[in-house]
Amino acid sequence: HYICHTSKTFSRVFCPRHPSQERRAIMSTEQDCLTTDLFYAALTRYIDENKPDPIARRQLEAWKLEWKNEDTASSFDNDDEDDIIPSTNPAEQQQHIIRGTLQIEGEYVIVKLKMECTWNSNSSTSSSPNDGILTYSCRVASAKFRETTTGNTSNDNKDAKTDRKIRSKMIARLKQDSYISKLLDLGSSGTRTDKFDPRLAKAKIHVHEADHILEERADVSETAAEAIRRSVWSSAESSLDVVEVMLAFPSLPGTSHKSDITTISTTPLAN
């Protein structure tokens, strides 16, 4: 149910002894398509396991989520060479990709995040079928204030007028927030500016099962996390809580340990 399509991509590998001859490296790519309900389920698990305070919990439960799968033609984070995994092995390799956009609609602000996770298997050159490299990136694509439907204001009751007045004051205050303004300045481009780097998190994990080695390198932007916190989860205790929620989503494959016996995989790639 998760596999969208499998495509064969051929890349040229030149032989140093005979430059006129070339071999073709075969990269078999499978795109794993997620659905919005998986993100709601992950959010519920996060709330159950971490038990945030009542106000923070209500804010999380009020989130409106929407996930859209994106094509695998190009990388979201290709401005950073370290995030690109080239195919240099002439033997066949297996690649899995999760790529899409997650929209989080809070009470006042809507934030869109571009998420990408790639697994490159080294099974063709390694003694273990589980060896490979996992790369992950999450970045802010855009942000905007949530629009509310406005009817005939002359017929509004007293409570509706009060709510509208409170909302207007809150948006005016949020516009003056230095962190939120950085998100709003991104517009629809989601590119890095001199004032703000929209990349929330990126990681690269090398798995060498035979040698019992797991090499990890991860970077998290506290500025981006704090901007998201103030936009859609202002009651969270710290910006790290935002990072934890994002990493709990199925765009990063993982398992949720419910007991010593059973585990719940967020995606098939978690296996």
N, C-alpha and C positions, 0 to 999 in steps of 0.2 A: 504493500500500500504506500510505501514511502518512495520507491524508486520511480523517478520521472522518466529518465531515458539513459541509455548507455551509448556513448559515442567513441569511435576510435580516432585518435589524433596522431598523425605521423609527423615526427620532427626529424630533420636531416642531421646525421652524424657523419662527419668526414673522417676518412681514414688517413692518419698522418703519413703513412708510407706511400699511399697511392691517393693523392689529393683528388684525382679525377673520379675516384670511386667513392661511393657513399652508402651508408647503411641507414635504415629507417628505424627510429625508436618508436615503439608503439605505446601510447599512453591511453589506457582504457579508463574513461571518465564516467562515473555514475553520479548523477545529481540526486541528492536525497531531499525530497520535497516535504516540508513541514506544513502543518495546519494551525490555525489560530487557537483551536481548542487545546492543543498541546501546551501552548504558552499559558493559558488560563489554568490548566492542571498543574503546571510547574509553579505558578504563583500561589496556588492553594497549598501545595506541598511546602513552599517556603514559609508561608504564614503559619502552618501547623507545626513546623519544626523549630522555627525561630521565635514564635510567640511575641511579636512586637506589642508595644503598649496599645491600649484601645484606640487612641486617636490615630496613631500610625497605621494600625490595622484597618481602620475604616477608610483611610486614604488609599491603601493598596487595594482593598476590595472594591473601591469605586472606580479603579482604572478601567478604561475601555481599550482593549488591545485589538490590533489587526496586523496579521503577518501576511506578507506577499513575497512569494518566491521570485527570485530574479534569475535571469539567464546567466550561464557560466561563461559567456564569451570573453569577459574581461574582469579583472580584479577590482574590487572596491578600493583597495588600499595599495595600488600599484605605484604610489609615489615613494614608497619605501622599498629599496632593493632587498632588504633583509626579509621582507614578507613574500618574496617570489621564490618559488621552488622550481628550478629548472629541471628538465628531463634530460639527463646526460647518459643514461644507461641504454644501450641499444636493445636490451632485452625488454620484454613487455612488463609494464608496471601498472598497478591498479591505483586509481585515484578516486576518492569520494569527495564531493563538495556539497556543503550546505551554504546557500547564499540567498539573502533576502533582506527585506526592510520591515522593521517592527515599528508600528505607530502606537505610542502610549498617550492616551487622552486623559489628562488630569482635570481638576476642577476648573482651572483657568488657562492652562497652557497645554498645547499638543506638541509632543516631541517625536521626531522620526529618527530611528537609529538604523544604520546599515550594518549588518552582521555577516561575517563570512568565516567558515571553518573548512579547512582542507586537510584530508588525510592522504599522504603519499606512502604507499606500501613499498617496502624494500624486499619483499618476499622473493623476488627473482635473483637477488644477489646475497641474500642472508640465509643462514641456516634455520632461522625462526620465521614462521609465517606472520608473526605479530610485530616484526620490526618495521619501523617507519617513522615518518615525521608528521606531526600535527601542527598546523598553524591556525591561529584564531585572531580575528580583529573585530572591534566594535567601535563605531564612530557615529557622532551626531551628524545627521544629514540636514535637518532643518528644524525650526521651531516657530510656532505662531500662537497667538492667543485664540482661545476657543470662542467661536461665535455662538451666540444664543439667539433663538427665534424671538423676534419682536412682533407682537401683535398690535392691536389697537390700544395704545398706551392710555388713551382717555378713559377706557373702560376697565383698566386694571384696578384691582382692589388694593387696599392699603398694604397688605403683606407683599404683593408683587412689586409695588413701587419701592418698598423698603429693600427688598432683595436686589432689585436693579440698582438702587443707589449704593448698596454695599459692594456689589460686584464692580461698579464703575470706580469706586474708590480703591478697591483691591488691585484692579488692573493698572490704575494710575501709579500705585505704589510699586507694583512689579516692574513696570516700565523703567523705573528709576534704579532698579537693582542692577549693579554692575555685572554680575554673573549672568543673569537672564538676558540682559541686553547683548551680551556676546553671542548667545545662542540665536537671538533674533537677527543679528547682523549677518548670520550665515546665509540667510535667504534660502534659496533652493539649491545652492551649489554644494554646500557641505564641505568646502575646501578650507585649508588652513589659511589663516590671516596672521598679520603681525601681532594682533591682539589676542588671538585665541587659536589653539590647536584642538580641533573637534574630536580627535581620536581618544576615546575613553579607555580602551584597553587593547593590548595586542600581546600575543604569546607564541612561542615556538617550543615544542616538546619533541625531543628525539628519544625514541624507544629502542633499546638494545636488550632484548629479553634474555639472550644466551649469556650475556655478561652481567645480567641483573643491574643494568644501568638505565637511569632515567634522567636525561639532561633537560632542564627547564630554563627558559628565559622569558620573563614577563615584565611588561611595563604598564603602569596604570597612571592616568592623568587625574590628579586630585582636583584640578581646576574644572575639567569636564564633568567629573562626578558631582562636584558641588553645584555646578550649574544645573544639572539634571535634578538634583535633590531639591533645590529651591523652586524649580519649575513644576514638578509633579509629585514630590513627596517631601514637603517642607517639614513634616513632623518627625522625619527620621533623625536618629540621634547623631549620625555622622555620614559623611559622603561615602565611607567604605560600605555602608549598608546598601547604597545604590549599586556599587560594584558587585556585591554578593547576589543581589536580585538578578542582575544581568547575566551573571555566570550560572545562575540556577536555571535559566531558560534553555530549552532544547537546542538552540542554535549552537551551543557547546555541548557535545555528547557527554553524558555522564550517567552514573547510577545513584539512585537514592536508596540508602540502606535503611529499610524499615525494621529489620530484625537481624539476628545472627544467621538466619536461614534464607530469607527471601530478599531480593533486591528488585527495584523497579528501574528499568532502563528508560531514559528520556527519549532516545532514538535508537534505531538498530546499530548505528555506529558505536554506541557505547559498549557493544560487545566485542 
